[in-house]
Amino acid sequence: VLAFASAELERLKSRDGAPGFAKFADARLVTGRPLEAALGINRYLGVGDKSIWLGMGRGLDAIRDEFAASGTEDDLVCLEYVLEGTAGCHPREWQHSGGKQMDAFYEGREEDGRRGRPLSYFVEHPQAREAALLPEHVVALRLYTTAAFKSINDPLRNRSGAHPFPVTVAFINDGIKRLRAVGAGAADASERRDFWRGLRNVALPDGFHQTGGTEYAPLSTSSDLEVALHYSDAAQERLLFKLTTASFLERGASLQFLSAFPGEVEYLYPPLTFLDPTGKVETITTTCGVKFSVIEVQPRI
């Protein structure tokens, strides 16, 4: 792994405009596992359970209202694309993904038939049906894979008042859990698999190596090491989490079939995932002066 990482970092360092993959680079860990985490994500959304339940009952209308009231210009563009657009129809190249268009396939990756298809294509996808996803789950998860992820994550990490998109977050959280049913039926359900999460210029909280840490927002990981390595072309200190799993029970949900950026090969963990260090840490410094650390952790959902 480290040999590949060193070579790949050298290659990326030589490229102009290397992609950022900001979603795979930002995080704010809290040392240990907060006792409140046992109460679930609703406690951190700043609104009552009944308000969230009522909002989920309103479905897509509630998601639309949340974004109309609090969404940024980019959030609204992404919402309109997910709800009303067809896959691959938006010409914009998104900076957070390294200048890629939504639902486009790059670098020789084989297309999966989504191009030109509406939202119903993803709602009716075999994986969505196997996980019993509602259209609201698909919309919320699709939105999370777009530039709207920042507006979803930041309030969870800052924890300063009511979340502007509580119903959207609730559908993301529930959708992740339902999609794990797909993992249960996969051929590698009981095999060891590793996933990767990069961080840029982030110091771990004191005590992390002893007690671990909790991520309050959804935790994006990738099964593709190269995606994690792309996360911060300008950072001089890079941290990479290697999430080692023994079975589907420890894995996030595979979002590739509905992701707006399928090349990220994203596996999404729910909010309040706990990262438990195994004690294995390796560090290298490349010839271009980049310090690179790999910390092995076991995710606890």
C-alpha positions in Angstrom: 0.0 0.0 0.0 2.7 2.5 1.0 4.8 1.8 -2.1 1.7 2.4 -4.3 0.8 5.5 -2.3 4.3 7.0 -2.7 4.3 6.4 -6.5 0.8 7.7 -6.9 1.5 10.9 -4.9 4.6 11.5 -7.1 2.4 11.2 -10.1 -0.3 13.5 -8.8 2.3 16.1 -7.7 3.4 16.4 -11.3 -0.1 17.0 -12.6 -1.7 20.4 -13.1 -5.1 20.9 -11.6 -5.2 17.6 -9.7 -8.7 16.9 -8.4 -9.6 17.8 -4.8 -12.3 15.2 -3.8 -13.1 17.5 -0.9 -15.8 15.2 0.4 -13.1 12.6 1.1 -10.8 15.1 2.7 -12.9 17.0 5.3 -13.7 15.6 8.7 -14.0 16.6 12.3 -13.5 13.8 14.7 -14.4 13.9 18.4 -12.3 11.8 20.7 -14.1 8.7 22.0 -17.6 7.6 21.5 -20.0 10.2 23.0 -22.7 8.6 25.2 -25.3 10.6 23.4 -24.5 8.8 20.2 -26.6 5.9 21.4 -29.6 8.1 21.2 -29.3 8.4 17.4 -28.7 11.2 14.9 -32.1 12.9 15.5 -30.7 14.3 18.8 -28.1 16.2 16.8 -30.5 17.7 14.3 -31.9 20.3 16.7 -35.5 19.6 16.1 -37.9 17.1 17.8 -38.4 13.6 16.7 -42.0 14.3 15.9 -41.1 17.1 13.6 -38.7 14.8 11.7 -41.3 12.0 11.5 -43.9 14.4 10.2 -41.4 15.7 7.7 -40.5 12.3 6.5 -44.2 11.6 6.0 -44.3 14.6 3.7 -41.5 13.1 1.7 -40.1 14.9 -1.3 -42.1 18.0 -0.5 -40.3 18.3 2.8 -36.9 18.0 1.1 -37.9 20.6 -1.5 -39.0 23.0 1.3 -35.8 22.5 3.3 -33.6 23.4 0.2 -35.9 26.3 -0.8 -35.5 27.8 2.7 -31.8 27.2 3.4 -30.0 25.9 0.3 -27.2 27.7 -1.4 -27.3 28.4 -5.1 -25.3 25.3 -5.8 -27.6 23.2 -3.5 -30.6 24.3 -5.5 -28.9 23.5 -8.8 -28.1 20.0 -7.5 -31.6 19.5 -6.2 -33.2 20.5 -9.5 -30.8 18.2 -11.4 -31.5 15.2 -9.1 -35.3 15.7 -9.2 -36.0 16.9 -12.7 -32.8 16.4 -14.8 -31.6 13.4 -16.7 -28.3 11.7 -15.9 -25.3 13.4 -17.5 -27.4 16.4 -18.9 -25.7 19.1 -16.8 -22.6 20.6 -18.5 -21.0 22.1 -15.4 -17.7 20.7 -14.2 -17.7 20.6 -10.4 -14.6 21.8 -8.6 -15.2 19.6 -5.5 -15.0 16.5 -7.7 -11.9 17.5 -9.6 -13.6 19.2 -12.5 -15.9 16.3 -13.4 -19.5 16.5 -14.7 -22.2 14.7 -12.8 -23.0 11.2 -14.0 -20.1 11.1 -16.4 -17.7 8.2 -16.7 -14.0 8.9 -17.1 -10.6 7.1 -17.5 -12.0 4.1 -19.3 -14.7 3.3 -16.8 -17.5 1.5 -18.4 -20.9 3.3 -18.5 -23.7 1.6 -16.7 -26.7 2.7 -18.8 -27.7 5.7 -16.7 -27.0 8.4 -19.3 -30.1 10.4 -20.3 -32.2 8.6 -17.7 -34.5 10.4 -15.2 -34.8 9.9 -11.4 -37.0 6.9 -11.9 -34.0 5.0 -13.3 -32.3 5.1 -9.9 -35.5 4.5 -7.9 -36.1 1.4 -9.9 -32.6 0.2 -9.9 -32.2 -3.4 -8.7 -30.1 -2.4 -5.7 -32.6 0.3 -4.7 -35.4 -2.2 -4.9 -33.5 -4.8 -3.0 -32.9 -2.3 -0.2 -36.6 -1.2 -0.3 -35.5 2.4 -0.9 -38.2 5.0 -1.3 -37.8 7.8 -3.9 -37.0 10.1 -0.9 -34.1 7.8 0.1 -32.7 7.9 -3.5 -33.1 11.7 -3.8 -31.4 12.3 -0.4 -28.5 9.9 -1.1 -28.1 11.3 -4.7 -28.0 14.8 -3.3 -25.3 13.8 -0.8 -23.1 12.6 -3.6 -23.3 16.1 -5.2 -21.8 19.4 -4.1 -24.7 19.7 -1.6 -22.8 17.4 0.7 -21.1 20.4 2.3 -24.4 22.0 3.4 -25.4 18.6 4.9 -22.1 17.9 6.7 -21.1 21.3 8.1 -24.0 21.8 10.5 -23.6 18.3 11.9 -19.9 18.9 12.6 -20.4 22.4 14.0 -23.4 21.5 16.1 -24.5 25.1 16.4 -28.3 25.2 16.3 -30.9 23.4 14.3 -29.8 21.6 11.1 -31.3 23.3 8.0 -32.0 19.9 6.4 -33.2 17.5 9.1 -35.5 15.5 6.9 -32.9 15.1 4.2 -30.4 13.9 6.8 -32.9 11.5 8.3 -33.5 9.9 4.8 -29.8 9.7 4.2 -29.3 7.9 7.6 -32.1 5.5 7.0 -31.1 4.9 3.4 -27.6 3.9 4.4 -28.9 1.4 6.8 -31.3 -0.1 4.3 -28.6 -0.4 1.6 -26.5 -2.6 3.9 -29.1 -5.3 3.0 -27.5 -5.3 -0.5 -24.1 -5.9 1.1 -25.5 -8.9 3.0 -26.2 -10.6 -0.3 -22.9 -9.8 -2.0 -20.3 -12.5 -2.8 -17.8 -10.9 -0.5 -20.2 -10.4 2.4 -18.1 -12.4 4.8 -14.7 -11.5 3.4 -12.2 -9.0 4.6 -12.2 -5.7 2.7 -10.4 -2.4 3.2 -11.7 1.1 2.5 -9.9 4.4 2.4 -10.5 7.9 3.8 -8.1 10.7 3.2 -7.7 13.9 5.3 -5.7 17.0 4.6 -3.7 19.0 7.1 -5.9 17.7 9.9 -4.6 17.0 13.4 -6.2 14.1 15.2 -7.8 15.0 18.5 -5.8 14.3 21.6 -6.3 10.7 22.8 -7.5 9.4 19.4 -4.9 6.6 19.3 -6.1 5.4 22.7 -9.8 5.9 22.6 -10.7 6.4 18.9 -13.0 9.0 17.5 -16.5 9.7 16.3 -17.5 11.4 13.1 -20.8 13.3 13.5 -21.5 13.7 9.8 -21.8 10.9 7.2 -18.4 9.4 6.6 -17.4 9.0 2.9 -14.9 6.3 2.1 -13.8 4.7 -1.1 -12.8 1.2 -2.1 -10.4 2.8 -4.6 -7.2 3.9 -2.9 -6.5 6.3 -5.8 -9.6 8.4 -4.9 -8.4 8.8 -1.4 -4.9 9.9 -2.6 -6.4 12.5 -4.8 -8.0 14.3 -1.9 -5.4 17.1 -1.3 -3.0 17.9 -4.0 -1.8 21.1 -2.1 -1.4 19.6 1.4 2.0 18.9 2.8 0.8 16.6 5.6 -1.6 13.9 4.5 -3.5 11.4 6.7 -5.1 8.3 5.3 -7.5 6.1 7.3 -7.5 2.5 6.3 -10.8 1.1 7.4 -10.4 -2.6 7.7 -13.6 -4.7 7.8 -14.3 -8.4 8.3 -17.8 -8.5 6.8 -20.7 -6.4 5.5 -21.7 -5.7 9.1 -18.8 -3.3 9.4 -19.2 -1.6 6.0 -20.9 1.5 4.7 -23.4 1.5 1.9 -22.2 1.3 -1.7 -23.5 4.3 -3.5 -21.9 3.8 -6.9 -25.1 2.8 -8.6 -26.8 6.1 -7.7 -23.8 8.4 -7.1 -23.6 11.5 -9.3 -19.9 10.8 -9.4 -19.7 7.0 -9.8 -16.0 7.0 -10.3 -15.5 7.8 -6.6 -16.6 4.2 -5.8 -18.1 5.6 -2.6 -19.1 3.6 0.5 -20.9 5.8 2.9 -21.1 5.3 6.6 -23.9 6.8 8.7 -23.5 9.8 11.0 -21.9 8.9 14.4 -19.7 6.2 13.0 -16.9 5.4 15.5 -13.4 4.7 14.3 -11.5 2.3 16.6 -7.7 2.4 16.0 -6.0 -1.0 15.7 -2.7 0.4 16.7 -1.1 0.0 13.3 0.4 3.2 11.9 2.9 3.7 9.1 4.5 6.9 7.9 6.4 7.8 4.7 7.8 11.0 3.2 7.9 11.2 -0.5 10.8 12.7 -2.5 8.6 15.8 -3.2 8.4 16.4 0.6 4.9 15.2 1.2 4.4 13.5 4.6 2.0 10.6 4.4 0.6 8.6 7.3 -1.7 5.5 7.2 -3.7 4.8 10.3 -5.6 1.5 10.4 -9.0 1.7 12.1 -12.1 -0.6 12.5 -15.4 1.2 11.9 -18.2 0.7 14.5 -21.6 1.5 13.2 
